Amino acid sequence: MATISLGGVIATQIYWVTKAFNLQEKQFNDQVQLALNDVVKNILSINHDTYSISNPVKQISSNYFIAQINDTLHPYLLETLLNQEFEKRNLKTDYEYVIYDCFTDSIVFGNYIPLGSEEKNSLAATSDTMEWNNDGHYFGVYFPKKTSYIVSGMGIWVFSSALILLIISFFSYTIAVILKQKRLSEIKNDFINNMTHELKTPISTISLSSDVLISENLHDHPERLKMYAQIIKEENERLKKQVDRVLQMAMLEKEEIQLQNEKLNIHQLIQRSVNSMEPLIKKADGIISLNLNAKNDFVFGDKVHLTNIIFNLLDNAFKYSINQPNIAITTENKNSDLLIHISDKGIGIPLLHQKNIFEKFYRVPSGDIHNVKGFGLGLNYVKTMIELHNGNIKLKSKEGKGSTFTITLPNINE
Ligand code: ADP
């Protein structure tokens, strides 16, 4: 409804502005015709010419007029008369005039009369467009700035059009904000559903395991006792990880991050993350290979966050591999930067989703193909953190083939 009414207002505005412009133009043309008629009359009376010409002024094009006279004419006289008549009618715009000689069939004199100080001669360029297809003595007047002169006389219309434009911009902005909010609220709902689901599984596993511990007498079966205790511990770890992720995000949101920067050896951090991931990868019959080629692997950064970053990327590489995970980490020095490539041969990310992947809560819609749980927060955290370290992260991925995330961090001297 709002769009329709706005469309109506715009259409009405365009209608009235065109109408006002046409009216102003007609007024201008009439004024010029009258002025040139008077100039012709004056010239005839100065030359004591009793022969009167009917309709001496003709409009050749929108901004070009010619007037017929019976005799030759001095340019100075013409200029004076034109100025006089234009002034009388309040026509304050630049003009050019030419005097045509029918005997030599050529323009004998032309001049550009600017209104302001700016002097310019565009006659050479415009005279081509002036057609002289009649015999006799003529002079022509050309208004190069007619349109802008008319527009400048339509102040109120320009003002109201600007106002309407302003209203349209605000309206579009409001609509954009509403759509964005709508998308955000959908995303947040998804997130809440996702999170409850993610938290419910470990909670129910813990509850079941503790039920067993309470109800059964497991003193005689220490291995079972240990197994249930182990399950509780693992599930508790999982819970802690999920809660940590959400907390990390909340912290980023409040911009409360205080980096504890120090000189760090990235290869060490990578090694540590790999060590903690290795049992999981081995369990899935996967491999993880390291090519730590960088000669200088020192950076200035926060140990905890950089470890989280590497861990998040490794975790994704593992999560989004369908069969046995095949993960490789390569480092290299380039210019004065350290590059870390983390690649997998997993499901890959379709091109369509690659630009959104670093947005908060964004997850590639998976359909029924894979069922990996997550909040869509990991990569957003990674990107925000890397940027806080004056670095950047790039993604190269092909659907079905795998993905490579490349982190670039500024090197420091060893
Ligand atoms: P989460 O993994 O918790 O969903 P992330 O922010 O870590 O959130 O990742 C966002 C989305 O990017 C994931 O849902 C997944 O669709 C896609 N993605 C991330 N890493 C990979 C990867 N290595 N291979 C394929 N898809 C990935």
Boltz pocket constraint, residues with backbone or C-beta under 6 A from the ligand:
constraints:
  - pocket:
      binder: B
      contacts: [[A, 312], [A, 313], [A, 316], [A, 317], [A, 320], [A, 344], [A, 346], [A, 347], [A, 348], [A, 349], [A, 357], [A, 359], [A, 362], [A, 363], [A, 364], [A, 365], [A, 372], [A, 373], [A, 374], [A, 375], [A, 376], [A, 377], [A, 378], [A, 379], [A, 380], [A, 402], [A, 403]]
      max_distance: 6.0
